[in-house]
Amino acid sequence: MKLFKYIIFSFLICVLLLAAGLAGKVWHWTKTPAPMNADVIDYSVPRGSTIASVAQNMAAAGIQIEPYLFVMYARYTGQDRQLKAGAYEAKRGDTPVDLLTRMAAGQTSKSRFQIIEGWSYRQIRATLKNNPNITQTLDNMSDAQLLEKLGVPYDSPEGLFFPDTYVFVPGDTDMDILRRAYTEGQQRLAAVWDARDSNLPLKTPYDALILASIIEKETGHEMDRRRVAGVFVNRLDKKMLLQTDPTVIYGMQEAYQGVITKNDLTTDTPWNTYTRGGLPPTPIASPGLLSLQAAVHPERHKYLYFVSRGDGTSEFSEDLRGHNRNVNTYILKKGTQ
């Protein structure tokens, strides 16, 4: 009987010692910075992740958090049920508890995807594809299938995705981002169209989008946008050809090698505004808000021509004679000083 009591007592002592040792280890673990193989390590919590998979991903990324302790502590505190999907940063000096608290609070280091004013749809698709944090779903999808999924009433995706910075979390798809950019673009276009000037030679919001895309490619100078828009509006009113080089370049696609020749200007494509009247059938790029506003609020003047000065601004003229003089001055460099 005494032997039995001794065994039980010894067992309880061992259990208490083990518990005390474990408690001490956990306390020390919560207060000690997690060893890391870099000063800053990026990692992510995909949607639907378990605490065990997150711990494994963190360890694989080089954050030595002792996954079994991390999982045990998270479950004990209930933070395993509070994890927020997103991209996170671990910095040297962070304890495992710091990292867990951040994930439970959703204090993410935001992942961003930017669509730049003037980008073509091809550029947007290529940039999406090259982002390793975006899930790819478009590889085998045609433009027609994409438009159908988005519920787009147009025949081309060009110009439909509004230039802006879009925050996303790992696991978001390329389609998710395009859908947001399309929705944003439609809302912006509708608001701009509703506030448009009267007596414009534009029949639909899509016409405004097409014109805005041309303005976007013709000038990056804020003060010139409305004046450039006025030139195109004047030419449309007079049934003149728009004769704008960016539409020719767009129609050439891969054939464009950085220089436009006279032959290019006379080679017909649906977008060649030297050979076809009116607006081209689709936008040629994604215009920003300033270009959209310029398209529906053009400057009222008599200019019919403009030429680049070579510094980002443009020189305008009311007739062909003045235009030729400006071409000599700013393009051929033959003008008098």
C-alpha positions, -999 to 999 in steps of 0.1 A, spaced: 0 0 0 28 24 9 45 15 -24 14 23 -43 10 57 -26 47 64 -33 42 56 -70 11 79 -72 29 107 -54 60 104 -76 38 104 -107 20 135 -96 53 152 -89 65 144 -124 33 157 -139 36 189 -120 72 193 -130 64 186 -166 35 211 -165 57 237 -148 83 231 -174 59 234 -203 43 265 -187 78 280 -184 86 271 -220 54 286 -233 59 318 -212 94 321 -226 82 314 -261 55 341 -259 81 367 -248 110 358 -271 113 372 -307 109 345 -333 142 337 -350 141 347 -387 164 343 -416 158 379 -428 150 413 -413 115 412 -430 97 382 -443 65 384 -463 39 356 -458 2 352 -465 -29 337 -450 -51 324 -479 -88 324 -474 -100 294 -455 -66 286 -439 -64 266 -407 -41 276 -379 -20 245 -386 -15 253 -423 -7 290 -414 20 278 -389 35 255 -415 36 282 -441 53 306 -417 79 281 -408 85 273 -444 90 310 -451 118 312 -425 99 323 -394 109 299 -366 77 300 -345 77 264 -333 45 254 -351 32 230 -324 34 257 -297 19 283 -321 -11 261 -329 -16 252 -292 -14 288 -280 -37 300 -308 -63 274 -299 -60 281 -262 -66 318 -268 -93 313 -294 -73 333 -320 -73 303 -343 -109 311 -351 -102 348 -357 -75 346 -385 -80 371 -413 -69 363 -448 -43 386 -463 -7 394 -468 15 400 -437 50 410 -427 71 395 -400 98 418 -388 129 409 -368 120 413 -331 84 401 -335 73 375 -310 50 346 -321 23 363 -301 28 396 -320 24 378 -353 -7 359 -341 -23 390 -327 -17 408 -360 -34 380 -380 -63 379 -357 -68 416 -360 -63 416 -398 -34 440 -397 -23 431 -432 5 445 -453 -17 453 -483 -11 437 -516 -18 461 -544 -24 458 -582 -22 490 -602 -37 497 -636 -19 526 -652 -37 553 -673 -31 545 -709 -25 508 -705 -40 485 -731 -60 454 -722 -30 433 -732 -8 451 -708 -33 446 -680 -36 409 -687 2 405 -689 8 423 -656 -19 402 -639 -3 371 -651 31 381 -638 19 387 -603 26 356 -582 1 366 -555 -29 366 -578 -46 333 -586 -46 328 -624 -79 317 -640 -78 335 -674 -51 315 -692 -75 294 -713 -103 320 -714 -111 339 -746 -120 376 -746 -156 366 -755 -158 343 -725 -143 369 -702 -169 395 -714 -197 370 -709 -186 362 -673 -184 399 -665 -218 406 -682 -202 432 -705 -225 445 -733 -195 453 -756 -176 433 -781 -141 442 -768 -126 443 -733 -103 473 -743 -107 504 -722 -132 489 -698 -109 485 -667 -105 517 -648 -70 528 -640 -66 527 -602 -48 508 -574 -67 477 -563 -60 461 -529 -63 423 -528 -54 393 -506 -36 362 -517 -61 338 -532 -80 365 -551 -81 358 -588 -73 378 -618 -111 377 -626 -118 392 -592 -96 422 -599 -109 427 -634 -145 426 -622 -137 453 -596 -119 474 -622 -148 470 -647 -174 479 -621 -154 510 -611 -150 520 -647 -187 517 -654 -196 538 -623 -170 565 -632 -182 566 -668 -218 568 -659 -212 597 -635 -191 616 -661 -216 610 -688 -245 622 -667 -226 655 -662 -216 660 -698 -218 692 -718 -247 696 -742 -243 695 -780 -215 669 -780 -211 648 -811 -211 617 -788 -241 596 -788 -234 571 -760 -212 567 -729 -191 542 -749 -184 570 -775 -171 591 -746 -149 562 -734 -135 558 -769 -127 595 -772 -112 596 -737 -89 567 -746 -76 587 -776 -71 618 -754 -52 596 -729 -28 584 -755 -23 618 -772 -13 638 -742 -3 633 -706 -3 670 -699 -32 679 -677 -37 714 -690 -38 701 -726 -64 674 -722 -95 695 -726 -80 715 -755 -71 682 -773 -106 670 -767 -119 702 -782 -99 696 -814 -114 661 -818 -149 674 -811 -144 702 -837 -133 676 -863 -162 653 -855 -186 682 -858 -171 691 -892 -171 654 -904 -133 656 -907 -111 626 -902 -96 625 -867 -62 616 -881 -47 606 -847 -16 584 -847 -24 564 -816 -54 548 -833 -31 538 -862 -6 523 -838 -34 504 -820 -46 489 -852 -11 478 -862 -8 457 -830 24 437 -830 34 451 -864 42 485 -847 79 487 -841 82 522 -827 79 543 -859 49 551 -881 55 553 -918 34 569 -945 24 534 -956 11 527 -921 -11 558 -923 -27 546 -955 -30 510 -945 -66 505 -935 -76 489 -902 -108 494 -883 -89 518 -860 -71 538 -886 -86 573 -883 -67 584 -914 -87 561 -936 -120 559 -917 -143 586 -905 -157 591 -870 -145 573 -839 -128 539 -840 -150 509 -831 -135 505 -796 -113 523 -771 -76 520 -777 -65 520 -740 -78 525 -705 -84 562 -699 -81 578 -665 -107 601 -649 -91 633 -663 -94 621 -698 -130 610 -693 -138 644 -680 -120 661 -709 -140 640 -734 -173 653 -721 -162 688 -712 -140 698 -741 -125 733 -743 -145 754 -768 -122 769 -794 -116 768 -832 -85 746 -833 -85 717 -857 -49 706 -854 -22 701 -828 13 688 -827 36 677 -798 62 702 -788 84 674 -776 81 683 -739 48 667 -732 27 697 -742 11 705 -776 9 734 -800 -25 741 -816 -36 757 -848 -69 765 -865 -59 757 -901 -36 734 -921 -12 762 -929 -6 769 -892 -3 732 -886 23 727 -912 43 756 -897 41 739 -863 52 706 -878 82 723 -893 90 739 -859 84 711 -835 88 679 -856 111 687 -885 130 713 -866 131 737 -896 112 766 -881 128 800 -876 138 808 -840 
